[in-house]
Amino acid sequence: MKPQIKIFAISDGRAGIERQAQALASAIAEQIGAQVETKKLTPRAPQVFLPPLLWPNPISALPIEQRDILDNLPDIWIGNGRRAIPYSIMAKRRGCFVVQIQDPKVPNNLFDAVVAPKHDNVKGDNVFETLGGLVWYSKNQIKEELEKFPKYLYESREKIIVILGGNSKTHKFKQERANEIIENLRALQNPNRVFFITVSRRTPKEITQEFRKFAQDNNHEFFENTQIDGPNPYISWLAISDAALITEDSANMLSDCAFFGMPINLVKLQGGSKKFDRLHKSFIDAGAARWFNKNLQKFTYDKINSVDLVAKNIIALWQNK
């Protein structure tokens, strides 16, 4: 019997980084019938403070239980995050087919392929662009998530998902802005509309509590985390929502909604950067997003699923290696 094709999704375990590696790995796996293994690498100081190409002995930076990562290499290695780069380079040198996600800020030819969002402006013969972050959900996964939350399938009200980010290097979510958004939601309420409100780890706690109270007081749905709120309904909300209100501070949040073809109303926070300006422009130019202007805008566009196309291109590259 021919051994099953194996794919590693490599990251340092941070949710957003890991999730993108898993998304691409899963999209490739579904097309070729492969098995995906998620691997977390957590190198330690002092090497992590050096540029990736200057780590003297990357293996020694890993905890002992992770040091065998290169001993039994997969057919396809997908790495994401700066701390995965030294190991991706080593895997490539040992003959593994290696894909690195996001702008590696090292020469692209150190990998077989680089997958970067359009707004990162990474160019090269082996670079594949996506719109926003890497997002992918299988039909079975969506079906299973909907089956976990049958009550939403019978929700007759118009469904609006509200996805709130928070403080980051580029953006700040301040109390004054939170109050404005809550007032905007209050004005948009009607008996035939329900808000599905969710927050991120970066959302300030006091702001999270205010949105939770707003949801509870007005018969809306709210999710913070599984410890407080039970099973996570996020994917089911994405699958059934009619429109989205999303703060501007996350490529992944935008990509989630674009994957499902929802009209995206972008909500401004304080701050920004040229990179985020390019991100927003790419979604607006694709017809997927518009800036929120206190009115809920509804429009249509073709679902954006660049990951499937990238997966096909990577498979072709791997097969012809």
GUVEXBA-688496 format. One record per residue (C-alpha): residue in three letters; x, z, y. Coordinates in Angstrom, 1 decimal. Last residue first. Layout:
% GUVEXBA-688496
["ala", [X, Z, Y]]
...
***
This chain:
% GUVEXBA-688496
["lys", [9.8, -8.3, 19.2]]
["asn", [6.9, -10.7, 18.8]]
["gln", [4.5, -8.2, 17.4]]
["trp", [5.4, -5.6, 20.1]]
["leu", [4.9, -8.1, 22.9]]
["ala", [1.6, -9.2, 21.5]]
["ile", [0.5, -5.6, 21.1]]
["ile", [1.6, -4.8, 24.7]]
["asn", [-0.5, -7.7, 26.0]]
["lys", [-3.6, -6.6, 24.0]]
["ala", [-3.2, -3.0, 25.2]]
["val", [-2.9, -4.2, 28.8]]
["leu", [-6.2, -6.1, 28.4]]
["asp", [-7.9, -3.0, 26.9]]
["val", [-6.4, -0.8, 29.7]]
["ser", [-7.7, -3.0, 32.5]]
["asn", [-11.3, -1.8, 31.9]]
["ile", [-13.1, -2.2, 35.2]]
["lys", [-16.8, -2.6, 34.7]]
["asp", [-18.1, -5.6, 36.6]]
["tyr", [-19.6, -4.7, 39.9]]
["thr", [-22.9, -3.3, 41.3]]
["phe", [-23.9, -1.5, 44.5]]
["lys", [-25.4, 1.8, 45.5]]
["gln", [-24.4, 3.8, 48.6]]
["leu", [-25.4, 7.4, 49.0]]
["asn", [-25.6, 8.0, 52.7]]
["lys", [-23.3, 10.5, 54.4]]
["asn", [-20.8, 7.8, 55.1]]
["phe", [-18.9, 7.8, 51.7]]
["trp", [-16.2, 5.2, 51.7]]
["arg", [-16.8, 2.3, 49.3]]
["ala", [-15.7, 1.8, 45.8]]
["ala", [-15.8, -0.6, 42.8]]
["gly", [-15.8, -4.0, 44.6]]
["ala", [-12.3, -4.8, 43.4]]
["asp", [-11.1, -4.7, 47.1]]
["ile", [-12.5, -1.2, 47.4]]
["phe", [-10.7, -0.1, 44.3]]
["ser", [-7.3, -1.6, 45.4]]
["lys", [-7.8, -0.3, 48.9]]
["his", [-8.2, 3.2, 47.7]]
["leu", [-5.0, 3.1, 45.7]]
["arg", [-3.1, 1.4, 48.5]]
["asp", [-4.1, 4.2, 50.9]]
["phe", [-3.2, 6.7, 48.2]]
["lys", [0.3, 5.3, 48.1]]
["lys", [0.5, 5.2, 51.9]]
["ser", [-0.3, 8.9, 51.9]]
["gly", [-3.2, 11.3, 52.5]]
["gly", [-4.2, 14.4, 54.3]]
["gln", [-7.5, 16.2, 54.7]]
["leu", [-10.2, 15.2, 52.3]]
["lys", [-12.4, 12.0, 52.4]]
["val", [-15.2, 11.3, 49.9]]
["leu", [-15.2, 8.0, 48.2]]
["asn", [-18.6, 6.8, 47.0]]
["ile", [-18.1, 5.0, 43.7]]
["pro", [-20.7, 2.7, 42.3]]
["met", [-20.6, 3.3, 38.5]]
["gly", [-19.1, 0.6, 36.2]]
["phe", [-18.3, 3.0, 33.4]]
["phe", [-14.5, 2.4, 33.5]]
["ala", [-14.8, 2.5, 37.3]]
["cys", [-16.0, 6.1, 37.1]]
["asp", [-13.1, 7.3, 35.0]]
["ser", [-10.6, 5.2, 37.1]]
["leu", [-11.6, 7.0, 40.3]]
["met", [-11.1, 10.4, 38.7]]
["asn", [-7.8, 9.2, 37.3]]
["ala", [-6.5, 8.0, 40.6]]
["ser", [-7.1, 11.4, 42.2]]
["asp", [-7.2, 12.6, 45.8]]
["glu", [-10.2, 10.7, 47.3]]
["thr", [-13.0, 13.1, 46.5]]
["ile", [-15.6, 11.5, 44.3]]
["leu", [-19.3, 10.9, 44.8]]
["ala", [-20.6, 8.8, 41.9]]
["ala", [-23.6, 6.7, 41.0]]
["asp", [-26.1, 6.2, 38.2]]
["ser", [-24.7, 8.7, 35.8]]
["ile", [-25.3, 8.3, 32.0]]
["ala", [-21.8, 7.6, 30.6]]
["leu", [-19.9, 9.7, 33.2]]
["trp", [-22.1, 12.7, 32.5]]
["ser", [-21.6, 12.4, 28.8]]
["ile", [-17.8, 12.2, 29.4]]
["tyr", [-17.9, 15.4, 31.5]]
["pro", [-20.2, 17.5, 29.4]]
["asn", [-17.5, 20.1, 28.4]]
["pro", [-18.7, 22.7, 26.0]]
["gly", [-19.2, 26.2, 27.4]]
["asp", [-19.5, 27.0, 31.1]]
["ile", [-17.0, 29.9, 31.7]]
["gln", [-14.3, 29.4, 29.0]]
["thr", [-15.1, 25.7, 28.8]]
["asn", [-14.2, 24.9, 32.4]]
["glu", [-15.8, 24.3, 35.8]]
["phe", [-19.1, 22.5, 35.0]]
["phe", [-22.3, 22.4, 37.2]]
["glu", [-25.7, 20.9, 36.8]]
["his", [-28.4, 20.9, 39.5]]
["asn", [-31.5, 23.0, 39.9]]
["asn", [-31.0, 23.9, 43.6]]
["asp", [-29.7, 27.5, 43.6]]
["gln", [-27.5, 27.0, 40.5]]
["ala", [-25.9, 23.9, 41.9]]
["phe", [-25.3, 25.4, 45.4]]
["lys", [-23.9, 28.5, 43.7]]
["arg", [-21.5, 26.5, 41.6]]
["phe", [-20.4, 24.5, 44.7]]
["glu", [-19.7, 27.8, 46.5]]
["gln", [-17.8, 29.2, 43.6]]
["thr", [-15.5, 26.2, 43.3]]
["ile", [-14.8, 26.4, 47.0]]
["glu", [-13.7, 30.1, 46.6]]
["lys", [-11.5, 29.1, 43.6]]
["pro", [-9.7, 26.3, 45.4]]
["thr", [-10.1, 23.0, 43.5]]
["arg", [-6.8, 22.1, 41.8]]
["arg", [-7.9, 22.8, 38.3]]
["ser", [-10.6, 20.3, 38.9]]
["val", [-14.3, 20.6, 39.8]]
["thr", [-17.6, 19.2, 38.3]]
["ile", [-21.0, 18.6, 39.8]]
["phe", [-23.8, 16.7, 38.0]]
["phe", [-26.3, 16.2, 40.8]]
["val", [-30.0, 15.6, 40.1]]
["arg", [-32.4, 13.3, 41.9]]
["asn", [-36.1, 12.9, 41.7]]
["pro", [-37.1, 16.0, 43.6]]
["asn", [-34.8, 15.0, 46.5]]
["gln", [-31.4, 16.1, 47.6]]
["leu", [-29.2, 13.9, 49.8]]
["ala", [-29.4, 16.3, 52.8]]
["arg", [-28.2, 19.2, 50.6]]
["leu", [-25.4, 17.0, 49.2]]
["asn", [-24.2, 16.3, 52.7]]
["glu", [-24.5, 20.0, 53.6]]
["ile", [-22.3, 20.8, 50.5]]
["ile", [-19.8, 18.2, 51.6]]
["glu", [-19.6, 19.7, 55.1]]
["asn", [-19.1, 23.2, 53.8]]
["ala", [-16.3, 21.9, 51.5]]
["arg", [-14.7, 20.3, 54.5]]
["glu", [-14.6, 23.5, 56.4]]
["gln", [-13.3, 25.4, 53.5]]
["lys", [-10.3, 23.1, 53.1]]
["phe", [-9.4, 20.7, 50.3]]
["lys", [-5.9, 19.6, 51.1]]
["his", [-4.3, 16.3, 50.2]]
["thr", [-0.8, 14.8, 49.6]]
["lys", [1.2, 17.3, 47.6]]
["ser", [-2.0, 18.6, 46.1]]
["asn", [-5.1, 20.7, 46.9]]
["gly", [-8.4, 19.9, 45.4]]
["gly", [-10.4, 17.4, 43.3]]
["leu", [-14.2, 17.3, 43.2]]
["ile", [-16.3, 15.0, 41.1]]
["val", [-20.0, 14.7, 41.9]]
["ile", [-21.9, 12.7, 39.3]]
["ile", [-25.3, 11.4, 40.5]]
["lys", [-28.2, 11.1, 38.1]]
["glu", [-31.6, 9.8, 39.2]]
["arg", [-34.2, 12.0, 37.5]]
["ser", [-35.6, 11.2, 34.1]]
["glu", [-33.2, 13.4, 32.1]]
["tyr", [-34.0, 12.6, 28.5]]
["leu", [-30.5, 11.4, 27.6]]
["tyr", [-29.1, 14.4, 29.5]]
["lys", [-30.9, 16.8, 27.0]]
["pro", [-29.1, 15.2, 24.1]]
["phe", [-25.7, 16.8, 25.0]]
["lys", [-23.6, 16.7, 21.9]]
["glu", [-25.1, 13.3, 21.0]]
["leu", [-23.8, 11.9, 24.3]]
["glu", [-20.3, 13.0, 23.4]]
["glu", [-20.4, 11.4, 20.0]]
["lys", [-21.7, 8.1, 21.4]]
["ile", [-18.9, 8.0, 24.0]]
["gln", [-16.3, 8.7, 21.4]]
["asn", [-17.7, 6.1, 19.1]]
["lys", [-17.7, 3.5, 21.9]]
["ser", [-14.0, 4.3, 22.6]]
["tyr", [-13.0, 5.8, 25.9]]
["trp", [-10.1, 4.5, 28.0]]
["val", [-8.5, 5.5, 31.3]]
["leu", [-5.1, 4.7, 32.6]]
["gly", [-4.9, 5.6, 36.3]]
["gly", [-5.8, 3.2, 39.1]]
["leu", [-6.2, -0.5, 38.6]]
["thr", [-3.7, -1.4, 35.9]]
["glu", [-0.5, -3.4, 36.1]]
["phe", [1.8, -4.5, 33.3]]
["val", [5.5, -4.6, 33.9]]
["asn", [7.9, -6.4, 31.5]]
["asp", [8.9, -9.2, 33.8]]
["gly", [9.2, -6.8, 36.7]]
["lys", [7.4, -5.3, 39.7]]
["val", [6.2, -1.7, 40.4]]
["asn", [3.8, -1.5, 43.4]]
["asp", [2.6, 2.0, 42.6]]
["his", [-0.8, 0.9, 43.9]]
["lys", [-1.2, -1.5, 41.0]]
["pro", [-1.0, 1.3, 38.5]]
["ala", [2.0, 1.1, 36.2]]
["val", [2.5, 0.1, 32.6]]
["val", [6.2, -0.5, 31.8]]
["ala", [7.2, -2.4, 28.7]]
["asp", [10.2, -2.7, 26.3]]
["phe", [11.9, 0.1, 28.1]]
["leu", [15.4, 0.5, 29.7]]
["asn", [14.7, -2.9, 31.2]]
["asn", [12.5, -1.3, 33.9]]
["pro", [15.5, 0.2, 35.6]]
["val", [14.8, 3.8, 36.7]]
["lys", [12.0, 5.0, 39.1]]
["pro", [9.8, 5.4, 36.0]]
["asp", [6.7, 4.1, 37.9]]
["gln", [3.8, 4.9, 35.7]]
["ile", [3.7, 4.7, 31.9]]
["gln", [6.7, 3.9, 29.7]]
["val", [6.3, 1.8, 26.6]]
["val", [8.9, 1.9, 23.9]]
["phe", [9.3, -0.2, 20.7]]
["cys", [11.8, 1.9, 18.7]]
["gly", [15.3, 0.6, 18.0]]
["arg", [17.4, 3.7, 18.4]]
["arg", [18.2, 2.7, 22.0]]
["lys", [14.4, 2.6, 22.7]]
["ala", [14.0, 6.1, 21.4]]
["met", [16.8, 7.3, 23.6]]
["ile", [15.3, 5.8, 26.7]]
["ser", [11.9, 7.3, 25.9]]
["tyr", [13.6, 10.6, 25.4]]
["pro", [15.2, 10.5, 28.9]]
["ile", [11.9, 9.4, 30.4]]
["ala", [9.6, 12.0, 29.0]]
["arg", [10.4, 14.5, 31.8]]
["arg", [9.3, 12.0, 34.5]]
["gly", [5.9, 11.5, 33.1]]
["asn", [4.4, 9.3, 30.4]]
["gly", [5.8, 8.0, 27.2]]
["ile", [4.3, 5.6, 24.6]]
["trp", [6.3, 5.1, 21.5]]
["ile", [5.2, 2.3, 19.1]]
["asp", [6.2, 2.0, 15.4]]
["pro", [6.9, 5.7, 15.3]]
["leu", [10.3, 7.4, 15.1]]
["asn", [11.2, 10.0, 12.4]]
["asp", [14.3, 11.8, 13.6]]
["leu", [13.8, 11.2, 17.4]]
["ile", [11.3, 14.1, 17.9]]
["asp", [13.4, 16.5, 15.8]]
["arg", [14.3, 18.7, 18.8]]
["gln", [10.8, 19.9, 19.4]]
["glu", [10.9, 23.2, 17.3]]
["ile", [14.3, 24.1, 18.9]]
["pro", [12.9, 24.0, 22.5]]
["leu", [14.1, 20.9, 24.3]]
["ala", [17.0, 20.8, 26.8]]
["ser", [19.5, 20.3, 23.9]]
["ile", [17.9, 17.0, 23.1]]
["pro", [18.4, 15.6, 26.6]]
["asn", [22.2, 16.0, 26.4]]
["pro", [24.0, 15.2, 29.7]]
["trp", [20.8, 14.5, 31.7]]
["leu", [21.9, 12.0, 34.4]]
["leu", [19.6, 9.1, 33.8]]
["pro", [16.5, 11.4, 34.2]]
["pro", [17.5, 12.6, 37.7]]
["leu", [18.5, 16.2, 37.5]]
["phe", [16.2, 19.2, 37.9]]
["val", [15.0, 18.9, 34.3]]
["gln", [18.5, 19.4, 33.1]]
["pro", [18.7, 23.0, 34.3]]
["ala", [16.2, 23.8, 33.1]]
["arg", [13.9, 23.2, 30.2]]
["pro", [12.5, 20.3, 28.3]]
["thr", [8.8, 20.5, 27.3]]
["leu", [7.9, 17.6, 25.0]]
["lys", [4.3, 17.4, 23.8]]
["lys", [3.5, 14.9, 21.1]]
["thr", [0.1, 13.3, 20.5]]
["glu", [0.0, 11.4, 17.2]]
["val", [-2.0, 8.2, 17.1]]
["gln", [-2.7, 6.3, 13.8]]
["ala", [-3.0, 2.5, 13.9]]
["gly", [-5.8, 0.1, 13.1]]
["ile", [-4.5, -2.7, 15.3]]
["gln", [-7.1, -2.9, 18.1]]
["glu", [-8.2, 0.7, 17.9]]
["ala", [-4.6, 1.9, 18.0]]
["ile", [-3.8, 0.0, 21.2]]
["ala", [-6.7, 1.5, 23.0]]
["ser", [-5.9, 5.0, 21.6]]
["ala", [-2.2, 4.8, 22.6]]
["leu", [-3.2, 3.7, 26.1]]
["ala", [-5.7, 6.5, 26.5]]
["gln", [-3.4, 9.1, 24.9]]
["ala", [-0.6, 8.4, 27.3]]
["gln", [-3.1, 8.7, 30.2]]
["arg", [-4.5, 12.0, 28.9]]
["glu", [-1.0, 13.5, 28.5]]
["ile", [-0.2, 12.9, 32.2]]
["gly", [-3.5, 14.2, 33.5]]
["ala", [-3.5, 17.3, 31.2]]
["arg", [0.1, 18.3, 31.6]]
["gly", [1.5, 18.4, 28.1]]
["asp", [5.0, 17.2, 28.9]]
["ser", [4.1, 13.7, 27.6]]
["ile", [4.5, 11.5, 24.6]]
["ala", [1.7, 9.5, 22.8]]
["phe", [3.3, 8.5, 19.5]]
["ile", [1.9, 5.5, 17.6]]
["lys", [2.0, 5.0, 13.9]]
["ile", [1.1, 1.9, 11.9]]
["gln", [-0.2, 2.8, 8.4]]
["pro", [2.1, 2.2, 5.5]]
["lys", [1.3, -0.9, 3.4]]
["met", [0.0, 0.0, 0.0]]
***
